[in-house]
């Protein structure tokens, strides 16, 4: 039976690095690109009808090889951004299982400690044109999930891992961490490629998306006021040029200090998720450094 491996995310967990630097170089593995193809947009956003499932399954079968196939789309684990959720991530998993009928499905998930994940999402949010300070941003996140309780539930990852094991069986699920990639790229890559069933390719361990530093974040929030973007619909000028300016190498050299969320928020987030992270470590062997 043909194997279909789904890399589902999360956002901000080195997905771009994997998609450009690793997955295309895997020997004996066909990478099924995900940019709007193979029903990934519908999987993320639409309650699939039987006809939709059949259509997506047919497209996958038509394009897949007889061996191992891999489809990477970080949005398939849901979005951590402060936009209204369209579809529950467990429902997405259920639909992935349906469209994978006729394949042996496997799932790769990369997690990140919650405070670091939210910090990275906020940097990306400002890079996308937002003007919010971090307190306002967190208020948006709380409202998106209907309050603090819903927010905590979404970022508590043990229940999601449990669902993955339940739907696809433990041996067909690989959960890694972005912290693990930074701490030991060799171990991360060996675990990843062993699960896929191929050798570790030659790759350049270099971040693909550089995050704004502390000075760039302050400048971006001020400049973003002028420009109309999806993150700032009240802007006057319908252009997105701030990233092209602040993303230049000279800014990273002049202002190397990284942006960090307020320490009070970091402590609160660590406390909020301490119990769930304990469960991840003790039950599933998944730890954050």
N, C-alpha and C positions, 0 to 999 in steps of 0.2 A: 504493500500500500504506500502511496506517495505521502511524504511528510510535508506538513505546512506549519512553519514556525511563525508565530505572531509576536513581534516586539511591540508592546502596547504602551510604553512610556516608563515613568511619568515625564511630564514636561520638566525641563531644567535639570535633567539627570544625564547629561552628555549624549543625548539622542543624536544631535547633529554630528558629533564626532563619530559615533558608531555608523551613522547612515552614509557618511562621506569617506571615512578613513578606514573602516573595518569591514562592514558588510559587503561592499562591492568586490573586496579582495578575497573573500572566502572561497577556497577551492571546492568544486563540486556542489556549490549552493547557488541556486538561481534567486536573485533578489527581485521580488515583484515590487516595483516602485509604487508608492501609495498616494501620490499627489492627485487626488480626485479619482483615481482609478480603483478598480476592484471593489467598488462600493464602500470605501472607507468613510466618505462623507456621510453616506446614508447610515452606516453602522454607528457613527458618532451622534447623529442628529435626528434620525427618523425611526418611528415605530414601524418596523418592517412587516409588510404583508407577506403571505406565502409566495406571492409572485416576485416580490423583491428578493426574498431569500433564494429562490430558484435562479433569478437573474444573476445575482452576485456569485452564487456557487458555480453557475455555468461559466462565467467569465474567468474565475479562478482555475477551473479545470481546463479551460481552453489554453490558458497561458502557462500553467505550471508544467514543470518537467516531471519525468518519471521518478526522480530521486527526491532530493531535499530542496524545499522552497522556503523563502523567508520574506515576510512582509512587515515592514517597520513603519509605524505611525503612532507617535506618542500621544495623540489625542484619544486613542482607543482606551486609555485608562481614565478618561475624564479630564476636565480642565480645572486647574487650580486658580485660574484668573477670575477677577471680580466681574464676570459677566453671567447673565442668567443661565443656569444649567438647562440643557435641552433634553438630556437623556441620562438616566442613572447608569453608572459604570458597571453595575452587576448585570443590568439588562443588556449592555453592550457585550459583556462576556457571553451571555446566553445566546445572543445573535451570532457572535463569532463561532460558537459551537455549532449552530444550525448551518451556517454557510460552509463550514468545514467538513460537512458530511461527505464521505468518500475519500477523505484524507486522514492521516494520523496527525491531529493538531497538538502543538506544543506552544507554550507561552513563556516569553521572557519579560520580566518586570524589573525595572531599576528604581529603587527608592532613594530617598534622601531625608536626613533628619529634618523635622518639620520647621524649625526656626530658620535653618539654612535654605530650605526650599522656598519658604515665604519671602525671605530676604532676596533671593534670586528672582522670584516672580515679581517682586516690587521693583527691582532695578529694571527688569525687562518692560514692566508696565510704564515706567517713566520714559524709557527709551522709545516706547511706542507713542509718546505724546502726552502722557498724563501730567497733571500739575499738582496732584494730591501730595500732602505730607504723609508720613507713615501712619499716623493716627487715623487720618481720613481713609486711607487705603484699607486699614484693618476694619474700620466701620463698614466699608463696602463689602468686604469678605463676610462679615457677620450677617449682613442683610441678604447677601446672595444665598446663604444656606438657611435663612429663616431664623437667625439668632446664633448665639454662642454655642448652643447645644448641637445644632446642625453642622456648624463649622468644625467642632471637635470630632464629630462623627466622621466627617469626610476625611480629615487628616489623620484619623486613627487607622493605621494600615493593616492591623492584624485581622480584622474582619474581612478585608478584601483578599488577603492571602488565603484565608480559610476558604473563601468562595472559589478561588482559583484551584485549590487542591480538590475541592468537592466536585467541580465541573470537569476538570481535565486530568485528575489524579496527580499525586505528589511527584511521581517520577517524570511527569511531562511538564513540570513547572520549574523554572529557574528564577530565583529572586536574588538580585545583586544590589549593591548600594553605590551611590556616587562617591561616598567617602572611601569605599573599598577600592575604587578605581584610582583615586588620588593617592591612597596609602601604598598600594601595591598593584601597579598596572599589570605586572606579569601574572600575578595570581588571578586578577579579574579576567584577563584575556584567556588564560588557560581554562578557567571555569566556564566561561562563555563558549569557547570553541569545543570543549569536551561535550557540553550539552548539545551543541549543534551537530557535532559529529565530524569535525574537520580540524585541520591544523591551524595554528595561530599564524596569520599572515604577517608580512612586513608592514609596519604602519608607523606613522609619525604621531607621537603622543603630544599633540599640541591642541589647545582649546580652539574651537572653531568660532565661537561667539564670545568676544571679550566684553566683560561687564563694565559699566561706568564706575569710576571711582567716586570718592566723596565730593570732590570739587565738581566733577562732571554732573553729578546728580543735582547739585544746587543750581548750576548754570542751566541744566536742561529744564528743570521745573519752572524757571523764570522765562526762558525762551519759549517754552511750549505754550505759554499763555497766548502768544500771538497766532499760533497755527491751528487750523481746524483739522482734527484727526478723529479717529474713532474713539480714542481715549479722552479727547477734549473737543466735543462738538460745538462748544461756544467760541472757539477760536475764530479769528477773522480771515486768515489767509489759508486757502485750501492747498497747502503744500506740506510735505514731510521732509524737511531738509536738516533738521537739528541733528539727527544721528550721523548724517554725512559730514557734519562739521565736528561734532564732539567725538566722533569715533575715529578721528585721525590719530596716527601714531604719536604725533607731537604731544597731544593731550595726555596720553598714557605715560609718556616720558616725563613731562613737566609735573604731573600730579599723580604719582604712583600710589598714594594712600587709598586703600579700598574703602568702599562704602560699607558701613555696618548699621544694622537697625538699632534703635535705642536699647540700651542694656536692660531697662525695666521690662520691655516687651520680650526680649530674649528669655529672661528668667521666667516670665509668665508662661511663655510657650513651652519651655522645657518642663515646667511643672504640669501644665495641662496634659502633656502627652507622655509623662514619665511612666504611668501604669501601662499604657498600650505598648510603649517601647520595651518595657520589661517582658510583656507577653511575647512580643516579636523575638526577643533574644532567647527566652527560656523555652518556648514552644517550637519556634521555627528556626532558631539559630541565626537570626538576622540582627546584627548589631550595628549601631552608628557610633563613630568615634567622635 
